[in-house]
Amino acid sequence: FEVRRIAARAFSLQQAEVFYLPPVPVLEATALGHAGFAADLLFLRGVSYFITHLFADRSFPWLDAYLERVVALDPNNAAVYEWAMKVVKYRQLITNEVIDESNRWAERGIEVFPDNWKFYLEIGFNHYFERDFQSDEDRTKWQRKAVDYFMIASSLPGSRLDPNFVTELYLRHNEREMALLDV
């Protein structure tokens, strides 16, 4: 009984943590001109929150609140968008809604860092491999869209995506002209 009581108390303290996550204007004021540093600290706290729940209940109701505040304080940290687009998929089920949320984080990253190939790769991967297709036509539509994202990712500076992979995908979709352009 004592162990359950201690565990219940610890869980309630974890739930109470969110009441101390201030709104963005308060965070900006208390950052005292060091919003980037405050964003980094809050990001680390968000990662800790994520890890705690990843190994417990896999429920992250406050993850978006952490991420939105971090981005509001410092929108120029590509690692935040990269981390967000991946971890939102660690919920209990990967549904099309979760895939769309992951893609939204990648798209937000593209707005700030249009030359970051990882964002395009993630969207392509989500569309090609993760999405739950409702029909063969749906599969073709989303996978074709994904190939375009893969092509962009493979053409950006520093990309580690093999262009031969993209060429193969174009060939699978019977788009020989695009396959030749990508080589």
C-alpha atoms as one frame of an Amber mdcrd trajectory, in Angstrom:
protein
   0.000   0.000   0.000   2.801   2.432   0.858   4.443   1.951  -2.544   1.170
   2.760  -4.341   0.686   5.869  -2.213   4.198   7.105  -3.021   3.694   6.377
  -6.732   0.332   8.178  -6.720   1.904  11.179  -4.984   4.774  11.283  -7.491
   2.303  11.098 -10.383   0.192  13.916  -8.946   3.325  16.060  -8.596   4.143
  15.380 -12.258   0.649  16.518 -13.205   1.040  19.636 -11.053   4.130  20.694
 -12.998   2.034  22.076 -15.814   0.431  24.654 -13.589   3.834  26.308 -13.418
   4.281  26.614 -17.180   3.688  30.345 -17.612   2.232  32.003 -20.710   4.639
  33.353 -23.331   4.462  37.047 -22.250   5.446  36.062 -18.716   8.293  33.915
 -20.015   9.515  36.772 -22.218   9.449  39.213 -19.321  11.249  36.869 -16.937
  13.889  36.004 -19.565  15.333  39.491 -18.998  16.499  39.849 -22.582  17.815
  36.297 -22.852  14.903  34.657 -24.629  17.135  32.169 -26.444  18.619  30.945
 -23.174  15.164  30.725 -21.585  13.933  28.789 -24.626  16.825  26.331 -24.277
  16.044  25.776 -20.601  12.360  25.293 -21.339  13.230  22.930 -24.199  15.324
  20.811 -21.824  12.411  20.760 -19.387  10.102  19.694 -22.229  12.470  16.875
 -23.175  12.502  15.744 -19.551   8.699  15.856 -19.483   8.585  13.797 -22.687
  11.000  11.143 -21.407   9.129  10.843 -18.111   5.864  10.144 -19.908   7.451
   8.021 -22.631   8.391   5.402 -20.073   5.198   5.776 -18.050   1.859   6.343
 -19.763   2.902   7.535 -23.285   0.471  10.390 -22.879   1.863  13.842 -23.568
  -0.985  16.318 -23.037   1.379  19.225 -22.327   4.024  18.532 -24.956   2.497
  21.031 -27.387   2.444  23.697 -24.667   6.159  23.224 -24.064   6.986  23.254
 -27.776   4.832  26.287 -28.574   6.453  28.276 -25.780   9.968  27.271 -26.818
   9.312  28.312 -30.429   7.669  31.551 -29.308  10.762  32.443 -27.292  13.249
  31.364 -29.965  11.904  30.406 -33.401  15.443  30.127 -34.816  16.447  26.761
 -33.376  16.148  24.051 -36.030  16.725  21.305 -33.444  13.406  22.118 -31.764
  11.438  21.607 -34.978  13.427  18.460 -35.814  12.772  17.019 -32.369   9.087
  17.984 -32.392   8.362  16.451 -35.804   9.712  13.132 -34.553   8.460  12.874
 -30.986   4.838  13.709 -31.711   4.734  10.259 -33.330   5.555   8.539 -30.023
   1.977   8.696 -28.847   0.131   5.443 -28.310  -1.036   5.142 -31.921   0.312
   6.598 -35.129  -2.767   7.845 -36.928  -3.102  10.129 -39.933  -3.825  12.962
 -37.486  -0.526  12.303 -35.718   1.258  12.183 -39.090  -0.341  15.516 -39.990
   0.862  16.992 -36.694   4.396  15.762 -37.366   4.221  17.314 -40.820   2.985
  20.616 -39.371   6.120  20.821 -37.225   8.273  20.011 -40.256   6.451  22.670
 -42.303   6.994  25.209 -39.545  10.671  24.306 -39.655  10.700  24.803 -43.428
   9.271  28.307 -42.970  12.278  29.284 -40.867  14.905  26.966 -42.400  13.919
  26.368 -46.047  17.268  24.701 -46.842  17.102  22.095 -44.066  16.728  18.803
 -45.933  15.623  16.916 -42.800  12.220  18.610 -42.777  11.468  17.576 -46.362
  12.710  14.055 -45.667  10.414  13.710 -42.655   7.337  14.843 -44.582   8.217
  12.490 -47.429   8.777   9.609 -45.036   5.486  10.287 -43.263   3.541  10.369
 -46.523   5.251   7.359 -48.067   5.665   4.963 -45.155   3.637   6.078 -42.138
   0.303   7.252 -43.524  -2.683   4.892 -43.302  -3.973   4.665 -46.861  -7.714
   4.299 -47.423  -7.455   2.972 -50.987  -4.968   2.262 -53.772  -5.705   5.688
 -55.233  -5.049   7.253 -51.833  -1.736   5.363 -51.592  -0.679   6.530 -55.052
  -1.613  10.146 -54.314   0.277  10.358 -51.010   3.291   8.369 -52.149   3.627
  10.502 -55.278   3.493  13.607 -53.101   6.164  12.049 -50.866   8.518  11.507
 -53.790   8.504  15.245 -54.476   9.559  15.908 -50.876  12.287  13.255 -51.168
  13.529  14.927 -54.356  13.766  18.303 -52.633  15.502  16.727 -49.616  18.083
  14.973 -51.803  18.899  18.174 -53.717  19.547  20.460 -50.726  23.058  21.240
 -49.443  24.361  18.739 -46.908  21.663  16.185 -47.665  22.436  12.600 -46.783
  19.522  11.239 -48.800  20.807   9.187 -51.711  19.485  10.557 -55.025  19.390
   6.969 -56.314  16.633   6.279 -53.783  14.568   9.088 -55.295  15.279   7.882
 -58.823  14.061   4.408 -57.850  10.847   5.849 -56.421  10.190   7.816 -59.608
  10.723   4.644 -61.620   8.279   2.755 -59.365   5.692   5.386 -60.188   6.454
   5.120 -63.935   7.880   8.630 -64.141  10.968   8.022 -66.255  11.446  11.689
 -67.186  11.564  12.725 -63.530  13.891   9.798 -62.754  16.294  11.034 -65.403
  16.119  14.623 -64.103  16.970  13.494 -60.600  20.166  11.653 -61.588
